[in-house]
Amino acid sequence: MTNTATNTAIRTARVKIPNGDLQIDAYLAEPQGEGNFNAVIVVQEIFGVNIHIREVTERLAKKGYVAIAPAIFQRIAPGFEAGYKSEDIQLGRKYKEQTKADEILSDIQATIAYLKTLPNVNGDRIGSIGFCFGGHIVYLAATLSDIKATASFYGGGIANSTPGGGVPTITHTPDIKGTVYAFFGTQDAGIPQEQTEQIEAELEKHQIPHQVFRYEADHGFFCNHRGSYNPEAAADAWIKVKELFQQLQ
């Protein structure tokens, strides 16, 4: 069930996602009232579950999804949340470099399991959306069997790295289970055009349902709290995101 025509009333909460001995902080936003809703996992940038990520989570809930944003740095820096100053970027990058792909996937799988315990969630219809480092993570998490639709925003390093080291995330493209929409800015110096073309070619090669969108914009163009915010690109990308998640129905 989704509500894409109008904004619905929502409720929000801070929750804990159990994963063995680890308790993962998360921000949950969901439609008020009873229902059986599709769910979306929102994956942070390097800045933690900050105001931007919480706002995206709420926007999705207003469209009729149960949305949840787990703290990807829970193992490294519990409670970390930052803005977009240079010192924030340096600290966020430091934490990002300490993450490991297997631990991240474990935490995403735990988030899926948590969603399935909620009485208002359709556990067969789960999507994900991620930004920056989160854009990389959701591409990796698209290999999980429960993820049916993935929106990856300016995910750096997909073509040539993976969290914690090892073969690049792009090599897992054949294992992707659902549809992928990837969003890039042509002015993003951190993600060369040849890398976006390589990602698109791999998705095509392995016949993964996908679309790749490129905007004349810089890194972080979807975030209205960043100087690189591009309202036109962000508005168009949001239309595409809603289109993607309608496929969860």
Backbone as a ProteinNet text record, in pm:
[ID]
protein_1_A
[PRIMARY]
MTNTATNTAIRTARVKIPNGDLQIDAYLAEPQGEGNFNAVIVVQEIFGVNIHIREVTERLAKKGYVAIAPAIFQRIAPGFEAGYKSEDIQLGRKYKEQTKADEILSDIQATIAYLKTLPNVNGDRIGSIGFCFGGHIVYLAATLSDIKATASFYGGGIANSTPGGGVPTITHTPDIKGTVYAFFGTQDAGIPQEQTEQIEAELEKHQIPHQVFRYEADHGFFCNHRGSYNPEAAADAWIKVKELFQQLQ
[TERTIARY]
84.8	0	87.8	59.8	130.5	31.3	73.2	-9.3	78	69.6	159.1	93.1	-37.1	-106	-96.6	-113.2	-112.9	-23.4	11.7	90.6	-0.8	38	-40.1	24.5	-54.4	-1.8	91.3	197.5	297.1	329.2	396.7	454.1	600	683.7	826	870.3	978.2	1030.7	1177.1	1248.8	1384.4	1371.7	1428.4	1414.6	1551.4	1554.3	1675.3	1652.3	1747	1740.9	1840	1792.9	1886.4	1960	2090	2171.3	2274.1	2234.3	2320.1	2333.4	2457.2	2482.2	2475.6	2465.7	2463.9	2321.5	2303.1	2176.2	2197.5	2135.2	2157.1	2052.9	2098.8	2007.2	1945.7	1819.2	1753.2	1642.5	1611.7	1503.3	1391.8	1274.8	1160.1	1052.1	1001.5	887.7	785	658.9	555.6	422.6	338.2	205.1	125	46.5	-43.2	-158.6	-219	-333.5	-292.6	-391.1	-365.8	-344	-272.5	-247.9	-142.7	-120.8	-16.5	71.2	180.6	259.4	388.8	431.4	564.1	666.7	790.7	893.1	1014.6	1083.7	1206.1	1312.2	1430.4	1545.2	1622.8	1649	1719.9	1861.9	1961	2099.6	2173.9	2233.7	2298.1	2417.7	2454.1	2583.1	2687.5	2804.6	2906.7	2877.2	2766.1	2736.2	2638.9	2613.1	2523.3	2376.9	2290.5	2146.6	2112	2152.4	2136.3	2004.1	1988.1	1859.4	1818	1912.6	1878.8	1821.4	1887.8	1842.5	1707.3	1688.9	1559.2	1449.4	1480.5	1379.7	1342.7	1440.2	1409.8	1321.4	1353.6	1274.2	1129.8	1112.1	977	904.7	976.3	913.3	857.4	931.5	884.7	762.4	764	648.3	524.3	541.1	427.2	369.8	448.9	401.2	347.9	337.8	273.4	364.6	492.6	586.7	627.9	657.3	727.4	876.2	937.4	1076.1	1162.3	1280.9	1369.8	1513.3	1584.5	1724	1812.4	1881.6	1971.3	2103.6	2164.5	2293.9	2404.5	2458.5	2559.6	2691.8	2715.9	2839.2	2819.7	2715.8	2686.2	2803.8	2872.5	2984	3106.5	3116.1	3237.2	3217.8	3105.7	3081.1	2932.3	2885.9	2744.1	2699.8	2584.4	2529.5	2588	2677.8	2741.4	2641.1	2642.6	2561	2634.2	2643.1	2722.8	2655.4	2709.9	2667.4	2760.5	2787.3	2860.6	2983.5	3037.7	3160.2	3280.1	3391.9	3510.3	3552.4	3541.4	3579.7	3482	3354	3255.7	3289.8	3329.4	3365.9	3486.1	3586.3	3706.1	3672.4	3587	3550.8	3465	3369.8	3285.3	3365.1	3462.3	3548	3630.3	3675	3751.4	3667.4	3542.8	3455.2	3421.9	3399.5	3368	3479	3603	3716.7	3727.7	3656.1	3660.6	3547.7	3459.3	3348.1	3392.4	3314.9	3342.7	3214.2	3227.5	3110.1	3025.6	3090.7	3012.4	2934.2	2991.8	2921.2	2805	2827.1	2720.1	2603.6	2634.8	2528.7	2454.6	2527.2	2464	2367.5	2406.9	2321.1	2199.5	2216.9	2102.5	2007	2062.1	1977.2	1901.3	1966.1	1898.8	1786.8	1809	1705.3	1585.5	1612	1504.6	1425.2	1497.8	1431.9	1346.1	1396.5	1320	1191.8	1203.1	1084.9	978.4	1022.8	927.6	854.2	906.3	836.3	727.1	725.9	627.2	494.2	385.6	256.1	202.4	253.6	201.7	291.4	386.7	481.8	453.7	451.1	447.1	591.3	629.2	768	815.3	724.5	762.7	791.5	776	790.7	880.5	1011.4	1108.4	1203.7	1226	1320.5	1427.2	1521.4	1625.7	1664.8	1709.5	1759.9	1879.7	1986.9	2106.8	2176.4	2251.9	2316.1	2465.1	2547.1	2691.7	2743.3	2804	2846.4	2728	2612.1	2490.7	2449.7	2481.5	2453.9	2534.7	2656.8	2741.1	2683.3	2646.2	2596.6	2471.3	2378.4	2253.5	2276.8	2377.6	2412.8	2460	2540.6	2587.2	2470.8	2383.5	2270.3	2163.4	2169.1	2073.7	2089.9	2200.6	2222.5	2143	2087.1	2007.4	1872	1825.6	1705.1	1579.9	1576.9	1455.6	1443.6	1550.4	1548.4	1498.6	1381.1	1317.2	1343.9	1380.8	1404.6	1508	1602.9	1714.2	1733.6	1739.6	1772.2	1909	2008.4	2146.1	2184.4	2204	2240.3	2389.8	2455.2	2597.3	2681.5	2671.3	2749.2	2892.2	2983.6	3123	3190.9	3282.8	3365.3	3305.6	3184.1	3121.1	3207.8	3265.8	3339.7	3479.1	3534.8	3675.8	3707.4	3605.2	3632.9	3513.1	3533.5	3424	3461	3365	3398.1	3483.5	3595.4	3684.7	3785.3	3775	3868.5	3816.2	3879.7	3836.5	3796.1	3730.6	3691.7	3590.4	3593.5	3501.5	3355.4	3273.4	3131	3067	3114.1	3055	3060.6	3156.2	3166.9	3049.5	2972.7	2855.1	2727.9	2741.4	2624.8	2540.6	2600.4	2517.4	2424.7	2456.8	2378.6	2262.9	2249.6	2140.8	2007.4	1913.2	1787.1	1672.4	1675.3	1562.4	1601.2	1527.9	1549.7	1640.4	1729.3	1821.1	1801.8	1780.6	1789.1	1913.2	2002.6	2125	2126.2	2164.8	2159.7	2299.8	2346.3	2479.4	2476.7	2573	2593.7	2713.2	2697.5	2807.7	2921.3	2895.5	2999	3060.8	3030.9	3082.1	3223.6	3321.3	3461.6	3499.8	3423.3	3456.3	3410.9	3324.9	3276.6	3295.2	3407.4	3434.6	3327.8	3306.5	3205.9	3229.8	3356	3383.7	3337	3333.2	3283.3	3132.2	3061.6	2915.9	2881.9	2962.1	2940.8	2970.7	3071.6	3105.6	2992.4	2935.7	2823.1	2704.8	2674.5	2561.9	2585.4	2708.8	2740.9	2725.4	2764.8	2752.1	2605.6	2526	2382.8	2318.8	2361.4	2309.2	2356.6	2483.1	2542.1	2471.4	2437.3	2378.3	2225.8	2171.3	2026.5	1953.2	2012.9	1948.9	1852.8	1726.7	1636.1	1691.9	1709.2	1776.3	1747.4	1775.8	1788.4	1899.1	1976.9	2082.9	2050.3	2045.6	2009.9	2130.3	2160.5	2272.5	2220.8	2263	2219.7	2341.6	2321.8	2428.3	2432.6	2492.3	2492.6	2616	2642.2	2758.6	2718.1	2815.3	2790.3	2697.4	2605	2514.4	2400	2368.2	2269.3	2128.4	2100.7	1966.3	1945.6	2052.8	2045.8	2034.7	1920	1897.3	1973.4	2051.8	2134.8	2279.1	2306.5	2442.1	2449.8	2568.1	2587.1	2573.7	2589.3	2579.4	2435.9	2340.8	2200.6	2156.9	2092.9	2040.2	1890.4	1806.6	1662.9	1596.9	1639.7	1578.4	1612.4	1740.2	1781.4	1716.4	1711.6	1652.7	1504.7	1433	1289.9	1265.9	1344.7	1328.4	1364.3	1471.8	1513.7	1407.3	1340.8	1236.1	1119.4	1087.6	983.4	1024.4	1150.8	1201.4	1200.4	1235	1233.8	1092.3	995.4	856.4	811.9	854.9	824	883.7	1009.2	1076.2	1000.9	969.7	911.9	766.2	702.9	570.4	575.9	694.8	710.6	705.6	714.1	703.7	561.5	464	325.4	302.7
-119.3	0	123.4	216.1	343.1	455.5	573.5	692.2	794.9	803.5	890.1	1019.5	1031.7	1149	1267.3	1240.3	1347.7	1310.2	1410.2	1383.6	1337.2	1231.5	1178.3	1216.2	1215.7	1245.5	1133.1	1169.2	1069.8	1081.8	979.7	984	940.5	988.7	955.7	907.1	831.7	780.1	742.1	748.9	694.2	551.1	457.8	317.3	249.9	128.1	46.1	-79.2	-110	-230.6	-331.5	-446.3	-545.8	-620.4	-636.8	-719.9	-791.9	-907.3	-975.2	-890.7	-865.9	-783.8	-634.3	-600	-459.6	-406.9	-286.6	-215.9	-94.7	-95.4	8.8	118.9	239.6	353.1	374.3	411.5	434.7	537.3	604.4	702.6	643.3	631	568.1	671.4	672.8	758.3	671.1	683.5	597.1	669.6	629	688	659.2	757.6	734.5	644.6	582.6	498.2	358.8	273.6	135.4	120.9	16.8	-8.9	-115.9	-152.2	-247.7	-178.9	-121.6	-30.7	-94.8	-55.3	-91.1	-10.8	-58.8	3.4	44.9	147.7	195.5	218.5	164.2	188.9	307.5	406.7	528.4	521.9	530.1	513.9	646.8	682.6	811.6	839.1	967	1008.1	981	1039.4	1022.5	1106.5	1178.9	1273.4	1219.7	1090.9	1031.1	1050.2	1009	1026.1	1168.8	1262.7	1404.5	1457.7	1588.5	1648.4	1613.7	1610.6	1577.8	1437.3	1341.4	1202.6	1186.8	1255	1248.6	1309.5	1416.5	1478.7	1388.2	1320.9	1226.5	1114	1065.6	959	1004.4	1127.8	1181.8	1203	1247.3	1267.3	1136.3	1029.8	899.7	854	876.9	839.2	915.6	1042.4	1123	1072.1	995	934.9	793.7	752.1	625.5	507.4	533.3	426	427.9	312.3	306.3	320.3	426.8	456.5	454.9	399.4	388.5	415.5	491.3	527.4	473.9	362	307.1	382.9	387	454.8	362	393.4	307.4	310.9	417.3	427.7	379.8	303.5	261.7	189.7	106.4	28.4	114.8	228.4	310.6	435.4	503.4	632	644.3	575.7	583.1	727.3	761.2	894.9	1002.9	965.2	1066.4	1129.8	1261.8	1339.4	1469.7	1508.2	1624.9	1705.4	1826.5	1911.5	1894.2	2004.4	1992	2083.2	2118.9	2197.9	2108.7	2171	2093.5	1996	2038	1947.2	1829.6	1855.8	1747.4	1645.5	1695.4	1607.8	1521.3	1583.4	1508.6	1398.4	1428.2	1329.4	1218.6	1258.6	1159.6	1064.5	1118.1	1032.6	937.5	985.3	900.6	780.6	805.8	696.1	603.1	662.6	581	481.1	524	437.8	320.4	327.4	219.2	117.6	142	49.2	-71.9	-179.7	-302.4	-349.8	-396.4	-433.5	-540.1	-642.5	-750.1	-701.7	-610.5	-556.1	-467.5	-388.8	-303.2	-387.5	-489.5	-576.7	-645.5	-683.5	-743.4	-645.8	-519	-418.3	-386.4	-387.1	-366.1	-484.7	-605.7	-724.2	-721.6	-672.9	-658.3	-554.5	-449.6	-348.4	-408.2	-491.2	-560.9	-648.6	-722.2	-810	-729.3	-613.4	-527	-478.6	-435.6	-388.5	-497.3	-620.4	-730.3	-760.6	-708.9	-727.5	-623.6	-517.9	-412.3	-455.8	-438	-488	-415.4	-294.7	-216.9	-224.4	-317.5	-327.7	-451.3	-430.2	-540.3	-585.9	-694.7	-739.4	-788.5	-807.1	-850.3	-732.8	-611.4	-492.8	-391.3	-412.2	-325.7	-267.5	-136.7	-68.6	1	65.1	139.9	262.4	363.4	485.9	532.6	571.7	615.3	727.6	805.6	925.6	924.7	961.7	971.9	833.7	820.5	688.8	593.1	645.3	563.3	518.6	599.8	560.1	438.5	430.5	312.4	193.3	216.8	107.7	44.3	125.9	66.5	-11.3	27.3	-53.1	-190.9	-193.9	-320.5	-399.6	-329.1	-395	-440.3	-390.7	-435.8	-583.8	-643.2	-786.6	-869.4	-806.6	-878.6	-914.3	-1032.5	-1083.3	-1004.8	-938.4	-865.6	-728	-675.4	-540.5	-546.4	-486.6	-494.6	-372.6	-259.8	-137.2	-53.2	2.4	76.5	209.8	317.4	450	489.7	491.6	521.6	661	753.8	890.9	911.8	951.8	986.7	901.4	768.9	674.2	664.5	723	721.7	589.6	551	433.7	301.3	299.5	172.7	96.8	169.9	105.7	60.2	114	82.7	53	33.9	7	-61.3	-103.4	-152.4	-123.1	-100.4	-69.3	-178.4	-138.7	-232.3	-298.4	-273.8	-331.6	-460.1	-501.9	-620.9	-586	-679.6	-654.2	-540.6	-458.5	-344.3	-388.1	-303	-331.4	-362.1	-299.1	-319.1	-465.4	-541.5	-682.5	-765.8	-710.4	-780.5	-748	-670.6	-631.8	-751.3	-864.3	-977.7	-1030.8	-999.8	-1052.4	-961.1	-847.4	-754.6	-820	-808.4	-881.1	-798.1	-665.9	-582.9	-477.1	-366.8	-254.7	-150.8	-93.4	10.4	138	248	381.6	447.5	495.5	561.1	706.3	796.1	939.7	998.8	1072.4	1131.4	1276.4	1353.2	1489.1	1493.7	1552.6	1555.1	1646.6	1731.6	1820	1766.2	1642.7	1578.8	1528.8	1600.8	1565.4	1432.9	1390	1267.1	1140.8	1155.6	1038.6	1067.1	1026.3	1053.7	993.9	1059.6	1014.1	869.9	833.2	696.9	592.5	629.8	536.6	520.1	627.6	615.7	534.2	552	473.2	325.9	298.8	160.3	94.1	167.7	115.3	86.1	180	161.6	41	25.3	-86.3	-221	-227.3	-351.8	-385.9	-285.8	-309.3	-361.2	-302.7	-344.8	-486.6	-511.6	-641.5	-755.7	-733.2	-839.5	-831.2	-747.1	-736.2	-706.4	-616.5	-568.8	-456.4	-463.4	-351.1	-222.7	-120.1	-0.7	121.4	236.1	362	442.2	512.4	599.4	742.2	831	970.6	1060.1	1146.6	1239.2	1382.7	1462.5	1602.9	1694.7	1812.2	1912.8	1971.9	1896.2	1932.2	1872.2	1918.8	1874.2	1764.3	1711.2	1612	1671.8	1590.7	1636.9	1722.9	1715.6	1807.8	1789.6	1674.5	1649.3	1710.9	1749.8	1794.5	1946.2	1993.5	2138	2203	2125.5	2181.9	2201.1	2168.5	2179.7	2291	2349.6	2454.5	2407.3	2277.3	2219.6	2183.1	2215.8	2183.5	2242.7	2159.3	2202.7	2173.3	2274.1	2248.2	2184.5	2221.5	2163.6	2014.7	1983.2	1843	1761.7	1819.2	1748.7	1720.9	1818.6	1800.7	1691.1	1690.3	1587.2	1449.5	1443.2	1315.5	1260.4	1347.4	1302.9	1240.9	1296.1	1236.6	1094.7	1080.1	948.3	850.6	899.4	814.6	763.4	851.8	810.1	708.6	730.3	635.4	498.3	497	371.1	295.4	365.4	295.8	258.6	318	271.4	127.9	88.5	-48.1	-151	-105	-196.7	-249.5	-183.7	-224.4	-363.6
0	0	0	-88.4	-88.3	-108.6	-69.6	-87.3	-156.1	-286.7	-362.7	-407.5	-388.8	-440.1	-345.4	-216.4	-118.3	-2.1	77.5	196.8	309.2	375.6	485.2	617.4	724.2	856.8	900.9	970.5	1010	1158.2	1207.4	1341.8	1331	1420.2	1417.5	1554.8	1556	1682.3	1665.9	1776.6	1782.5	1832.9	1760.2	1796.5	1799.2	1848.8	1851.9	1767.4	1682.8	1599.7	1657.6	1703	1757.7	1646.8	1666.9	1577.4	1663.2	1717.7	1813.4	1938.6	1979.6	2098	2066.8	1940.7	1899.9	1897.1	1947.8	1938.3	1847.5	1731.2	1631.3	1648.2	1671.8	1677	1539	1535.6	1406.9	1424.3	1314.8	1310.3	1226.1	1284.8	1220.5	1193.7	1071.6	1036.1	965.8	1005.6	949.1	942.2	848.7	840	966.9	1007.8	1120.3	1076.7	1174.8	1143.6	1103.6	1092.8	1057.7	907.6	871	729.7	713	590.9	554.9	451.5	497.4	414.6	366.2	248.4	201.1	280.4	281.1	365.2	282.7	331.6	266.9	374	351.4	438	381.4	465.9	424.9	481.4	394.5	438.1	427.7	536.6	559.1	468.9	464.5	412.1	520.7	508.2	612.1	735.7	735.6	842.9	947.1	943.7	1040.9	1003.6	1094.7	1072.6	1114.4	1029	1062	1007.5	1010.9	975.1	832	740.4	601.6	591.1	654.5	647.4	717.4	827.3	896.2	809.5	741.1	654.5	537	478.2	370.3	423.2	541.5	603.2	621.8	667.9	687.9	555	453.4	321.8	267.8	287.3	240.9	320.1	451.4	533.6	490.3	455	410.3	278.3	205.4	80.8	101.3	226.5	254.4	277.3	308.1	335	481.8	536.9	664.8	631.8	679.4	644.8	770.6	757.7	873.1	831	914.5	886.4	998.5	976.4	1077.9	1082	1198.8	1214.9	1165.6	1050.9	989.1	1065.1	1141.5	1220.4	1364.4	1391.3	1528.7	1594.1	1519.3	1574	1602.5	1533.8	1537.8	1622.5	1601.4	1667.3	1700.8	1805.7	1843	1867.4	1813	1833.9	1745.5	1654.8	1570.6	1474.7	1472.2	1379.5	1352.2	1226.1	1190	1080.9	1061.8	952.2	834.3	761.8	636.5	630.7	747	750.8	718.8	690.7	651.1	759.9	886.9	995	1007	973.1	971.8	863.5	747.7	636.1	672.8	736.3	774.9	873.8	972.6	1073.4	1012.3	928.2	863.2	775.8	704.3	620.6	706.1	820.5	912.9	956.6	991.5	1034.8	918.2	801.9	684.1	655.6	669.6	639.7	736.7	848.6	947.4	929.2	833.6	812.6	731.9	744	670.9	603.4	480.9	402	469.9	527.1	587.5	709.1	786.6	902.3	859.2	755.9	704.6	653.7	576.6	525	639.3	741.7	859.3	925	934.1	996	909.2	778	688.5	698	704.5	718	850.7	955.8	1084.8	1076	997.6	977.5	904.7	804.6	733.7	830.4	914.1	1010.9	1107.9	1149.1	1239.6	1171.8	1047	974.6	968.2	950.2	937.2	1067.6	1179.3	1307.1	1328.2	1247.7	1266	1205.3	1278.7	1230.9	1109	1081.3	968.6	844.8	843.4	731.9	648	516.4	420.5	398.8	463	459.1	324.4	230.8	96.7	3.7	52.8	-31.1	39.6	29.4	95.3	-8.3	-0.2	-86.9	-4.7	-72.9	-2.6	-84.1	-11	-73.4	8.4	-60.8	9.6	-64.2	10.8	-41.7	-9.2	-107.8	-86.3	-45.1	71.1	118.7	123	160.6	161.2	22.3	-79.4	-216.8	-257.1	-204.5	-226.5	-150.4	-25.9	58.3	-1.4	-48.7	-99.1	-228.1	-306.1	-424.3	-379.6	-274.6	-219	-159	-85.8	-20	-118.1	-240.9	-342.9	-372.6	-327.9	-345.9	-245.9	-143.7	-44.4	-104.4	-77.5	-144.8	-112.1	2.9	43	-21.7	-77.2	-133.3	-277.5	-299.9	-431.7	-519.6	-458.3	-535.2	-461.7	-536.5	-478	-549.9	-471.6	-524.5	-469.8	-557.2	-517.6	-566.5	-472.3	-505	-486.8	-595	-599.2	-503.8	-527	-447.6	-499	-426.9	-469.4	-440.1	-525.4	-500.7	-540.6	-593.5	-631	-731.5	-824.7	-933.7	-895	-786.4	-758.3	-612.3	-527.9	-387.3	-322.5	-198	-114.7	29.8	117.7	257.7	321.8	378.9	445	353.6	223.4	127.8	67.1	-38.3	-111.7	-252.4	-319.6	-458.3	-462.5	-566.5	-574.2	-571.5	-514.1	-501.8	-636.5	-742.5	-875	-918.8	-866.1	-904.8	-853.5	-759.5	-707.6	-786.6	-891.3	-971.6	-1016.4	-1057.8	-1100.9	-991.3	-864.6	-752.1	-711.9	-778.6	-745.9	-779.4	-686.1	-698.2	-756.4	-737	-777.9	-879.3	-878.3	-970.4	-906.8	-985.9	-938.2	-1018.3	-948.3	-1007.8	-948.5	-1032.9	-987	-1033.7	-944.2	-969.4	-950.7	-1051.6	-1045	-1092.9	-1043.8	-1091	-1183.7	-1300.5	-1397.2	-1352.2	-1251.8	-1199.4	-1070.6	-1038.4	-916.7	-942.4	-887.8	-912.4	-847.8	-747.5	-676.2	-747.1	-847.2	-921.4	-1070.1	-1126.5	-1267.5	-1359	-1470.2	-1566.4	-1610.9	-1623.9	-1669.2	-1567.2	-1439.4	-1338.6	-1348.3	-1371.8	-1387	-1511.5	-1615.5	-1737.5	-1712.7	-1631.1	-1598.7	-1519.9	-1424.6	-1346.9	-1438.1	-1525.9	-1617.7	-1708.6	-1754.9	-1843.9	-1772.3	-1645.5	-1570.1	-1544.6	-1511.3	-1491.6	-1620	-1731.6	-1861.4	-1894.8	-1872.8	-1905.5	-1834.4	-1707.6	-1627.3	-1623.4	-1710.9	-1729.7	-1598.6	-1519.3	-1396.8	-1435.8	-1399.3	-1429.3	-1367.5	-1449	-1396.6	-1483.3	-1424.3	-1497.4	-1430.6	-1510.5	-1459.5	-1500.7	-1403.2	-1428.1	-1398.2	-1492.3	-1475.5	-1484.7	-1388.9	-1383.2	-1388.8	-1443.9	-1442.2	-1302.4	-1213.1	-1071.6	-1005.5	-883.9	-808	-710.5	-641.4	-537.7	-431.3	-382.2	-277.9	-327.3	-456	-513.4	-457	-394.5	-341.9	-203.6	-137.8	2.2	12.1	61.7	70.3	184.9	259.4	365.9	321	195.8	143.4	40	29	-68.9	-211.5	-233.2	-367.2	-405.1	-319.5	-347.3	-481	-561.4	-690.5	-690.8	-668.3	-650.8	-771.4	-892	-1012	-1023.7	-1004.8	-1011.8	-900.1	-781	-667.2	-690.5	-745.8	-770.8	-873.8	-979.2	-1081.4	-1025.5	-945.4	-887.7	-792.9	-719.9	-627.9	-704.9	-819	-904.4	-944	-979.8	-1019.6	-902.1	-783.7	-664.2	-636.5	-643	-619.1	-724.4	-846.8	-955.2	-924.3	-878.7	-846.6	-736.8	-629.7	-515.1	-538	-637.1	-674.5	-727.8	-775.2	-825.1	-712.4	-587.2	-474.7	-458.8	-521.4	-505	-563.4
[MASK]
+++++++++++++++++++++++++++++++++++++++++++++++++++++++++++++++++++++++++++++++++++++++++++++++++++++++++++++++++++++++++++++++++++++++++++++++++++++++++++++++++++++++++++++++++++++++++++++++++++++++++++++++++++++++++++++++++++++++++++++++++++++++++

